[in-house]
Amino acid sequence: ALLLGSVDENLNYVIAIANILLLTIVTPLTASLATLWIDWRLGLVMLLIFPLLVPFYYWRRPAMRRQMQTLGEAHQRLSGDIVEFAQGMMILRTCGSDADKSRALLAHFNALENLQTRTHRQGAGATMLIASVVELGLQVVVLSGIVWVVTGTLNLAFLIAAVAMIMRFAEPMAMFISYTSVVELIASALQRIEQFMA
């Protein structure tokens, strides 16, 4: 039942993440194409932001995968310890060693908390770098539009419409950046389930 629950839970996570990934790809692409229709120069600059993110993602992915695999294994060990503790509670109380086992379990919780904190801190810098690339790219789009409005080659109404499209572009990209680590965590969990089933 525990394995079936884990598989079902992971499958639901995968479906939710797939929906989020679809949202983070389709919405910015649609916003870029709409901006391309408004003004080809602004749309082209927005479309160039996508290729800028690919090297950063692949640079971050191996370290993130290792971190998520370590984190997933720690969760798995702790889950096993909790089940073992709960099932053996009567025997532990009879032997008078329930306090020792609960201290060991508390130590496992603390170790997991430290691992989660370290993993979050290690990934925060890379996430901020990727988010900065997206934001700087969008700033370049807006600044280019302002320059073109000032020089008279772009209508102000088009720039306002493009800024509305940029807002639709930025929100899903920020979601995508924060969910890439969740995708890696799910991938490592599914990999462990496949190894268990083999």
C-alpha positions in Angstrom: 0.0 0.0 0.0 2.9 2.3 0.8 4.5 1.7 -2.6 1.2 2.1 -4.4 0.6 5.4 -2.5 4.1 6.6 -3.5 3.6 5.7 -7.1 0.2 7.4 -7.2 1.5 10.5 -5.4 4.5 10.7 -7.8 2.2 10.3 -10.8 0.0 13.1 -9.6 3.1 15.3 -9.1 4.3 14.5 -12.6 1.0 15.4 -14.1 0.9 18.7 -12.1 4.5 19.5 -13.1 3.7 18.6 -16.8 0.8 21.1 -16.7 3.1 23.8 -15.1 5.8 23.1 -17.7 3.2 23.4 -20.5 2.0 26.6 -19.0 5.5 28.0 -18.8 6.3 27.1 -22.4 3.1 27.9 -24.2 2.2 31.2 -22.4 5.6 32.9 -23.0 5.8 31.5 -26.5 2.3 32.9 -27.2 3.2 36.2 -25.6 6.3 36.4 -27.7 4.4 35.6 -30.9 1.8 38.2 -30.0 4.5 40.7 -29.4 6.1 39.7 -32.7 2.7 40.5 -34.4 2.7 43.9 -32.6 6.3 44.8 -33.5 8.7 42.4 -35.0 11.7 43.8 -33.3 10.3 43.5 -29.8 9.0 40.1 -30.5 12.3 38.9 -31.8 14.1 40.1 -28.7 11.6 38.3 -26.5 12.0 35.1 -28.6 15.8 35.3 -28.0 15.4 35.1 -24.3 14.4 31.4 -24.6 17.8 30.3 -26.1 19.6 32.3 -23.4 18.0 30.1 -20.6 19.0 26.7 -22.1 22.8 26.9 -21.2 22.0 28.0 -17.7 19.5 25.2 -17.2 22.0 22.6 -18.5 24.7 24.1 -16.4 22.6 23.8 -13.2 21.0 20.4 -14.0 23.7 18.0 -12.9 24.3 19.6 -9.5 20.6 19.9 -9.0 20.0 16.3 -9.9 22.6 15.1 -7.4 21.1 17.4 -4.7 17.6 16.1 -5.4 18.7 12.5 -5.4 20.4 12.9 -2.1 17.4 14.7 -0.7 15.1 12.0 -2.0 17.2 9.2 -0.5 17.2 11.1 2.9 13.4 11.3 2.7 13.2 7.6 1.9 15.4 6.7 4.8 13.4 8.9 7.2 10.1 7.4 6.0 11.5 3.9 6.7 12.7 4.9 10.1 9.3 6.4 10.9 7.5 3.2 9.8 9.9 1.1 11.8 9.5 3.2 14.9 5.7 3.2 14.7 5.5 -0.5 14.1 8.0 -1.4 16.9 6.7 1.0 19.5 5.1 -1.7 21.7 8.4 -3.7 21.7 10.5 -0.6 22.3 8.3 0.4 25.3 8.5 -3.1 26.7 12.3 -3.1 26.4 12.5 0.5 27.7 14.4 1.7 24.7 11.7 3.9 23.2 13.5 7.1 24.3 16.7 6.1 22.6 14.9 5.3 19.4 13.0 8.5 19.5 16.2 10.5 20.0 17.7 8.7 17.0 14.5 9.6 15.0 14.8 13.2 16.1 18.4 13.2 14.9 17.3 11.9 11.5 14.7 14.7 11.3 17.4 17.3 12.2 19.8 15.8 9.6 17.0 16.0 6.9 16.3 19.6 7.9 20.0 20.5 7.6 20.2 18.8 4.2 17.1 20.6 3.0 18.5 23.9 4.1 21.9 23.3 2.5 20.2 22.1 -0.8 18.0 25.2 -0.8 21.0 27.5 -0.2 23.1 25.9 -2.9 20.3 26.1 -5.5 19.3 29.7 -4.6 22.3 31.3 -6.3 21.7 29.5 -9.6 18.0 30.1 -9.5 18.6 33.8 -8.9 21.1 33.9 -11.8 18.6 32.3 -14.2 15.8 34.7 -13.0 18.2 37.6 -13.5 18.8 36.6 -17.1 15.0 36.5 -17.7 14.5 39.8 -16.0 17.4 41.5 -17.8 16.2 40.2 -21.1 12.8 41.7 -20.5 14.4 44.9 -19.4 16.3 45.0 -22.7 12.9 44.5 -24.5 11.4 47.5 -22.7 14.4 49.7 -23.0 14.6 48.9 -26.7 10.9 49.8 -27.1 11.5 53.1 -25.2 14.4 54.0 -27.5 12.3 53.2 -30.6 9.4 55.3 -29.3 11.8 58.2 -28.6 13.4 57.9 -32.0 9.9 57.7 -33.6 10.2 54.3 -35.1 7.6 52.7 -32.8 4.2 53.9 -31.7 3.7 54.3 -27.9 0.5 52.3 -28.1 2.4 49.4 -29.5 5.0 49.6 -26.7 2.2 49.6 -24.1 0.7 46.5 -25.7 4.1 44.9 -25.8 4.6 45.6 -22.1 1.3 43.9 -21.4 2.6 40.9 -23.3 5.9 41.0 -21.4 3.9 40.8 -18.1 2.3 37.6 -19.4 5.8 36.3 -20.4 7.5 37.0 -17.0 5.1 35.3 -14.7 5.3 31.8 -16.1 9.0 32.0 -16.6 9.4 32.7 -12.9 7.3 29.7 -12.1 9.3 27.5 -14.4 12.6 28.5 -12.8 11.3 27.6 -9.3 9.8 24.3 -10.4 12.9 22.9 -12.2 14.2 21.5 -8.9 10.8 19.9 -8.2 11.0 18.2 -11.6 14.4 16.8 -10.7 13.1 15.6 -7.3 10.3 13.8 -9.0 12.6 12.3 -11.6 14.9 10.9 -8.9 11.9 9.5 -7.0 10.6 7.7 -10.1 14.1 6.4 -10.7 14.2 4.9 -7.2 10.7 3.3 -7.8 11.9 1.8 -11.0 15.0 0.4 -9.3 12.7 -1.0 -6.6 10.4 -2.6 -9.1 13.2 -4.2 -11.1 
